[in-house]
Amino acid sequence: MNDDLQQRLTERNRALMEIDMDYLRRMLPTATNDYVRLLSLHKARYECTAIPVTFRHASRAWLSEQHSCRLDGTPLLPEGELPI
């Protein structure tokens, strides 16, 4: 993996873990509002296997509270399970 790609992945993972709204605004400039950006972040965080599972479980709980689904539109996995 080249250094530029590794740096971008590291930055993405940091932004997912820290819920960095400035990063989201830069990456999703055409999103209609910050709620849509936050929803996108939690969906991505739930799916991302490169971050600790504690963050992924927290996003699963948040998505469940919002009555949301996975990135691909399918239902969330049962509580305690995560995508692989």
C-alpha positions as CSV (number, residue, x, y, z in Angstrom):
1,M,0.0,0.0,0.0
2,N,1.4,3.4,-0.9
3,D,2.0,6.1,1.7
4,D,-0.7,8.4,0.4
5,L,-3.4,5.7,0.6
6,Q,-2.3,4.7,4.0
7,Q,-2.4,8.3,5.2
8,R,-6.0,8.7,3.8
9,L,-7.1,5.5,5.5
10,T,-5.6,6.6,8.8
11,E,-7.3,10.0,8.5
12,R,-10.6,8.3,7.6
13,N,-10.4,5.9,10.6
14,R,-9.6,8.8,12.9
15,A,-12.5,10.8,11.6
16,L,-14.9,7.8,12.1
17,M,-13.7,7.2,15.6
18,E,-13.8,10.9,16.6
19,I,-17.1,11.7,14.7
20,D,-15.2,14.6,13.0
21,M,-17.9,16.8,11.5
22,D,-15.4,19.0,9.7
23,Y,-14.0,16.0,8.0
24,L,-17.5,14.9,7.0
25,R,-18.3,18.4,5.6
26,R,-15.2,18.2,3.4
27,M,-15.8,14.6,2.3
28,L,-19.6,15.0,1.8
29,P,-20.0,18.6,0.6
30,T,-23.3,17.9,-1.2
31,A,-25.1,16.2,1.7
32,T,-28.3,18.1,2.5
33,N,-27.4,18.7,6.2
34,D,-25.2,17.5,9.1
35,Y,-27.8,14.9,10.2
36,V,-27.4,13.2,6.8
37,R,-23.6,13.4,7.2
38,L,-23.8,11.9,10.8
39,L,-26.1,9.1,9.5
40,S,-23.5,8.3,6.8
41,L,-20.7,8.3,9.3
42,H,-22.5,5.9,11.6
43,K,-23.3,3.6,8.7
44,A,-19.7,3.6,7.6
45,R,-18.4,3.2,11.1
46,Y,-20.7,0.2,11.7
47,E,-19.3,-1.5,8.6
48,C,-15.6,-0.6,9.0
49,T,-13.5,-3.5,10.1
50,A,-10.4,-1.3,10.5
51,I,-11.6,0.4,13.7
52,P,-12.1,-1.1,17.2
53,V,-15.4,-2.9,17.7
54,T,-16.5,-0.6,20.6
55,F,-17.0,2.2,18.0
56,R,-18.8,-0.1,15.7
57,H,-21.2,-1.3,18.4
58,A,-21.8,2.3,19.5
59,S,-22.8,3.1,15.9
60,R,-25.0,0.1,15.7
61,A,-26.9,1.3,18.8
62,W,-27.2,4.8,17.3
63,L,-28.5,3.5,14.0
64,S,-31.0,1.3,15.8
65,E,-32.2,4.3,17.8
66,Q,-32.7,6.2,14.5
67,H,-34.6,3.2,13.0
68,S,-31.9,3.1,10.3
69,C,-30.4,0.4,8.2
70,R,-27.0,-0.6,6.8
71,L,-25.1,1.1,4.0
72,D,-26.6,-1.4,1.5
73,G,-30.2,-0.8,2.7
74,T,-30.4,-4.2,4.5
75,P,-31.4,-4.4,8.2
76,L,-28.8,-4.1,11.0
77,L,-27.5,-7.4,12.3
78,P,-28.8,-8.6,15.6
79,E,-27.5,-6.8,18.6
80,G,-24.0,-8.1,19.5
81,E,-23.2,-9.0,15.9
82,L,-21.1,-6.9,13.5
83,P,-20.5,-7.1,9.7
84,I,-17.2,-8.8,8.7
